[in-house]
Amino acid sequence: MIRIPRNVHKKGFTITELAVVLIVISMFISILYPIVYHVRNKAKIITCRDNLQKISLGIRLYASENQEIFPSSLDELVKEGYVEGDRVFDCPGSPHAGNAKEPDYHYITGYTLLAPSDTAILFDKDENHKSGKHVLYISGDIEWLASKTGSK
């Protein structure tokens, strides 16, 4: 006759233990989601600003070699080699991929390096960021203008 010990414990989890673990994990995720969302949006804004700095440098170099006149289109910056490629015209906050022919930024033509330094020449399209937009001035300065409902 085979004798079975009375204090045999089955290995594994009960449904109650599993439910408690799942509840704790879901609470942890619900607490972290807004933080991760905010960090991702901040990273998009920083990348967009970096794009504008590269475009600003390209525009200013172009003007310094072309009688102080800014290019008539952003596409000239790529053709002439003043920026490395189309990626600088793609805002990570935009719903579509921008390029030199259809950038995610508005470019205002007709200015020269001699125009007032506080003149805006490039800025984010409205759909790029919900919390505001970047503005590039002729001086090379980039300013973040927060929307009335958004924040930096």
Secondary structure, 3 states (H helix, E strand, C coil): CCCCCCCCCCCCCCHHHHHHHHHHHHHHHHHHHHHHHHHHHHHHHHHHHHHHHHHHHHHHHHHHHCCCECCCCCHHHHHCCCCCCHHHHCCCCCCCCCCCCCCCEEECCCCECCCCCCCEEEEECCCCCCCEEEEEECCCCEEEEECCCCCC
